[in-house]
Amino acid sequence: EAALLVAPFLPSTMKFVVDMDSDLGEQLAHSKSVVARLLGPLADSLHQRSLARADLAIVINARLEEAARRARPTLPVHRLEDPPLVSALTDADDEAAASLRRELDLGDAPVALYTGNFEAYQGVELMAHAAALSERTIFVFVGGEPGDIAALKARLGPASLSRCRFVGKQPPQALPRWMALGDVLVSPRALGGNTPFKIYTYLASGRAIVATRLDTHTQVLSDDTAFLVEPKAAALAEGIDAAVRDPGECARRAANGSALLAREYSVERYREKVA
């Protein structure tokens, strides 16, 4: 965001690189904050000005690359996707996950796990409503402010509430044990085109992914590397159930995802692209 603020004040002799980690105008437009939504057009205008001044733009996905080239066709653009936050899960992570399963009283029920914030574009409410339609899967949500969790719970019926577990924010170093708890990892995005940072971490985990069939996901994922579903509660529940019913297919797509990560999005590849 600093690029938006400093661009008008830089001397013409200074090289200027804009790091586009997201489309800020789009993010603000989808915010639950009225003030943020009102600031969206201003942010978009400042963003266009920063690209007009830039010598280089670094972007994190194909959609942002297209947006940068559309804003200024002559601007050099380099795509540099996010590396994963964790490496492959370990036996210690599995043991810690078994402990979490006992603490949450999950029994032997399969677990669909979400990690991230509770902004509207994330589709968290869509996933929570899907819980009521799932056969027997428990839905665990890692993240969210206490107020956001309380507000979501107030909008859910008893069937969803009985199948959902909200554990709030967790320290980053605890993320592997929570991911190890999941039979499937879910990204229920409903809006936007920015690839979620979590997708690369999900791929690194070796767990199967269930995600909505939107370009926010399909820029990276395919039907060979994830279970892709329409952004509707019923479709999400059906996709999660289909995944947990077929461990062999889960393992196949997860292995394909791990291979994709190693080939294109690993920390090693990230270093190569930076160089």
C-alpha positions as CSV (number, residue, x, y, z in Angstrom):
1,E,0.0,0.0,0.0
2,A,3.0,2.3,0.5
3,A,3.4,2.4,-3.3
4,L,0.1,4.3,-3.6
5,L,1.2,7.0,-1.2
6,V,4.8,7.7,-2.3
7,A,4.4,7.5,-6.1
8,P,3.5,11.2,-6.6
9,F,6.5,12.4,-4.6
10,L,9.4,10.4,-6.1
11,P,12.0,12.2,-8.2
12,S,12.1,11.1,-11.8
13,T,15.6,9.7,-11.5
14,M,14.7,7.2,-8.8
15,K,13.8,3.6,-9.7
16,F,10.4,2.5,-8.4
17,V,9.1,-1.0,-8.0
18,V,5.4,-1.6,-7.2
19,D,4.8,-4.9,-5.3
20,M,1.2,-5.8,-6.2
21,D,0.1,-8.3,-3.5
22,S,-3.5,-7.7,-4.2
23,D,-6.0,-5.4,-5.9
24,L,-6.6,-3.0,-3.0
25,G,-9.6,-1.3,-4.6
26,E,-11.3,-4.7,-5.1
27,Q,-10.5,-5.7,-1.5
28,L,-12.0,-2.5,-0.1
29,A,-15.1,-2.8,-2.3
30,H,-15.8,-6.2,-0.7
31,S,-15.0,-5.2,2.9
32,K,-17.7,-5.4,5.6
33,S,-16.6,-1.8,6.6
34,V,-18.7,1.0,5.1
35,V,-15.7,3.4,5.4
36,A,-13.4,0.9,3.6
37,R,-15.9,0.5,0.7
38,L,-16.2,4.3,0.4
39,L,-12.4,4.5,0.1
40,G,-12.3,1.9,-2.7
41,P,-12.4,4.3,-5.6
42,L,-9.7,6.5,-4.1
43,A,-7.4,3.5,-3.5
44,D,-8.0,2.4,-7.1
45,S,-7.1,5.9,-8.4
46,L,-3.9,6.0,-6.4
47,H,-3.0,2.5,-7.5
48,Q,-3.3,3.5,-11.2
49,R,-1.1,6.5,-10.5
50,S,1.5,4.3,-8.9
51,L,1.6,2.0,-11.9
52,A,1.9,5.0,-14.2
53,R,5.1,6.0,-12.3
54,A,6.5,2.5,-11.8
55,D,9.6,1.1,-13.5
56,L,8.6,-2.5,-12.6
57,A,5.5,-4.3,-11.1
58,I,5.9,-7.5,-9.2
59,V,2.6,-9.5,-9.0
60,I,1.5,-12.7,-7.3
61,N,-0.9,-14.2,-9.8
62,A,-2.1,-14.2,-13.4
63,R,-5.1,-12.0,-12.8
64,L,-3.0,-9.2,-11.2
65,E,-0.5,-9.5,-14.1
66,E,-3.3,-9.0,-16.5
67,A,-4.6,-6.0,-14.5
68,A,-1.1,-4.4,-14.4
69,R,-0.6,-4.8,-18.2
70,R,-4.1,-3.5,-18.9
71,A,-3.4,-0.4,-16.8
72,R,-0.1,0.2,-18.5
73,P,0.8,-2.1,-21.5
74,T,4.5,-1.0,-21.6
75,L,5.2,-1.6,-17.9
76,P,7.6,-4.6,-17.2
77,V,5.7,-7.1,-15.0
78,H,7.2,-10.0,-13.2
79,R,5.0,-12.7,-11.6
80,L,6.2,-14.0,-8.2
81,E,3.8,-16.3,-6.4
82,D,3.8,-16.6,-2.6
83,P,5.8,-19.5,-1.2
84,P,4.1,-21.9,1.4
85,L,4.2,-21.1,5.1
86,V,4.9,-24.7,6.1
87,S,6.6,-27.7,4.6
88,A,5.1,-31.2,4.5
89,L,3.4,-32.3,7.7
90,T,5.4,-34.6,10.1
91,D,4.6,-37.5,12.4
92,A,4.8,-35.0,15.3
93,D,2.1,-32.8,13.6
94,D,-0.1,-35.9,13.3
95,E,0.4,-36.7,17.0
96,A,-0.5,-33.1,18.0
97,A,-3.6,-33.3,15.7
98,A,-4.7,-36.5,17.5
99,S,-4.5,-34.5,20.8
100,L,-6.6,-31.7,19.2
101,R,-9.2,-34.2,18.1
102,R,-9.6,-35.4,21.7
103,E,-9.7,-31.8,23.0
104,L,-12.5,-30.9,20.5
105,D,-14.3,-34.2,21.1
106,L,-14.4,-35.0,17.4
107,G,-14.5,-38.8,17.8
108,D,-13.7,-40.5,14.5
109,A,-15.7,-38.0,12.4
110,P,-13.8,-36.7,9.3
111,V,-12.7,-33.0,9.5
112,A,-13.0,-30.2,7.0
113,L,-10.6,-27.4,8.1
114,Y,-10.6,-23.7,7.1
115,T,-7.8,-21.3,8.0
116,G,-8.0,-17.5,7.6
117,N,-9.9,-14.4,8.4
118,F,-13.7,-14.0,8.3
119,E,-14.0,-11.3,5.6
120,A,-17.1,-11.7,3.4
121,Y,-15.1,-12.6,0.3
122,Q,-13.6,-15.6,2.1
123,G,-16.9,-17.5,1.9
124,V,-16.7,-18.6,5.6
125,E,-20.4,-18.3,6.1
126,L,-21.0,-20.4,2.9
127,M,-18.9,-23.1,4.4
128,A,-20.6,-22.9,7.8
129,H,-24.0,-23.3,6.2
130,A,-22.6,-26.3,4.2
131,A,-22.0,-28.0,7.6
132,A,-25.7,-28.6,8.0
133,L,-25.8,-30.4,4.6
134,S,-22.8,-32.7,5.1
135,E,-23.3,-36.3,5.9
136,R,-21.0,-36.6,9.0
137,T,-18.1,-34.2,8.5
138,I,-17.2,-31.8,11.3
139,F,-16.2,-28.3,10.1
140,V,-13.3,-26.6,12.0
141,F,-12.6,-22.9,11.5
142,V,-9.1,-21.6,12.5
143,G,-9.0,-17.8,12.6
144,G,-11.5,-14.9,12.9
145,E,-11.9,-12.2,15.5
146,P,-14.1,-12.9,18.5
147,G,-16.8,-10.5,17.2
148,D,-16.8,-12.0,13.7
149,I,-17.2,-15.5,15.2
150,A,-20.1,-14.4,17.4
151,A,-21.8,-12.6,14.6
152,L,-21.5,-15.7,12.3
153,K,-22.8,-18.0,15.0
154,A,-25.9,-15.8,15.5
155,R,-26.7,-16.3,11.8
156,L,-26.4,-20.1,11.8
157,G,-29.1,-22.7,12.6
158,P,-28.8,-25.5,15.1
159,A,-27.8,-28.1,12.4
160,S,-24.8,-26.0,11.4
161,L,-23.8,-25.0,14.9
162,S,-23.7,-28.7,16.0
163,R,-21.2,-29.5,13.2
164,C,-19.0,-26.4,13.4
165,R,-16.1,-25.8,15.8
166,F,-14.6,-22.2,15.9
167,V,-11.2,-22.1,17.6
168,G,-10.3,-18.5,16.8
169,K,-6.8,-17.2,16.0
170,Q,-3.9,-19.6,16.5
171,P,-0.1,-18.8,16.6
172,P,1.5,-19.4,13.2
173,Q,3.8,-22.1,14.6
174,A,0.7,-24.1,15.5
175,L,-0.6,-24.1,12.0
176,P,0.8,-27.5,11.0
177,R,-0.9,-29.4,13.8
178,W,-4.3,-27.8,12.8
179,M,-3.8,-28.7,9.2
180,A,-2.9,-32.2,10.2
181,L,-6.2,-32.4,11.9
182,G,-8.1,-31.9,8.6
183,D,-9.0,-34.8,6.3
184,V,-9.6,-32.0,3.8
185,L,-8.5,-28.4,3.7
186,V,-11.1,-25.9,2.5
187,S,-10.9,-22.6,0.7
188,P,-14.6,-21.5,0.2
189,R,-13.8,-18.1,-1.5
190,A,-17.0,-16.5,-2.8
191,L,-15.6,-13.2,-4.3
192,G,-12.5,-11.7,-5.8
193,G,-9.8,-12.9,-8.1
194,N,-6.7,-12.9,-5.9
195,T,-5.3,-16.4,-5.2
196,P,-5.5,-17.0,-1.5
197,F,-2.0,-17.2,0.2
198,K,-3.3,-20.3,2.1
199,I,-3.5,-22.3,-1.2
200,Y,0.3,-22.7,-1.4
201,T,0.4,-23.7,2.3
202,Y,-2.5,-26.2,1.7
203,L,-0.6,-27.7,-1.2
204,A,2.6,-28.1,0.9
205,S,0.7,-29.9,3.6
206,G,0.0,-33.0,1.5
207,R,-3.7,-32.9,2.4
208,A,-6.5,-32.9,-0.1
209,I,-8.0,-29.5,-1.0
210,V,-11.7,-28.6,-1.6
211,A,-12.1,-25.1,-3.2
212,T,-14.7,-23.1,-5.1
213,R,-14.4,-23.2,-8.9
214,L,-13.5,-19.5,-9.3
215,D,-10.5,-18.0,-11.0
216,T,-9.2,-17.0,-7.6
217,H,-8.5,-20.8,-7.3
218,T,-8.3,-22.1,-10.8
219,Q,-5.3,-19.8,-11.6
220,V,-3.4,-22.4,-9.5
221,L,-5.7,-25.5,-8.9
222,S,-7.4,-27.9,-11.3
223,D,-9.5,-31.0,-11.0
224,D,-6.3,-33.0,-10.9
225,T,-5.0,-31.2,-7.8
226,A,-8.1,-30.4,-5.8
227,F,-11.9,-31.0,-5.5
228,L,-13.4,-28.0,-7.2
229,V,-17.0,-27.1,-6.6
230,E,-19.5,-24.3,-7.3
231,P,-19.6,-21.5,-4.7
232,K,-22.9,-22.7,-3.1
233,A,-23.4,-24.4,0.3
234,A,-24.9,-27.6,-1.2
235,A,-22.1,-28.0,-3.7
236,L,-19.5,-27.3,-1.0
237,A,-21.0,-30.0,1.3
238,E,-21.2,-32.5,-1.6
239,G,-17.6,-31.9,-2.6
240,I,-16.3,-32.3,1.0
241,D,-18.3,-35.5,1.4
242,A,-17.1,-36.9,-1.9
243,A,-13.5,-36.2,-0.8
244,V,-13.7,-37.8,2.6
245,R,-15.6,-40.9,1.2
246,D,-12.7,-41.6,-1.2
247,P,-9.3,-41.6,0.6
248,G,-7.6,-43.0,-2.5
249,E,-8.7,-40.1,-4.7
250,C,-7.9,-37.6,-1.9
251,A,-4.3,-39.1,-1.8
252,R,-4.0,-38.9,-5.6
253,R,-5.0,-35.3,-5.9
254,A,-3.0,-34.3,-2.9
255,A,0.1,-36.0,-4.4
256,N,-0.5,-34.1,-7.7
257,G,-0.8,-30.9,-5.7
258,S,2.5,-31.6,-3.9
259,A,4.2,-32.2,-7.3
260,L,2.7,-29.0,-8.6
261,L,4.1,-27.1,-5.6
262,A,7.5,-28.6,-6.0
263,R,7.5,-27.7,-9.7
264,E,6.2,-24.2,-9.6
265,Y,5.6,-22.8,-6.1
266,S,8.2,-24.2,-3.6
267,V,10.5,-22.0,-1.6
268,E,13.3,-23.1,-3.9
269,R,11.3,-21.9,-7.0
270,Y,10.5,-18.7,-5.2
271,R,14.2,-18.0,-4.7
272,E,14.9,-18.7,-8.3
273,K,12.2,-16.3,-9.4
274,V,13.4,-13.6,-7.1
275,A,16.9,-14.0,-8.5
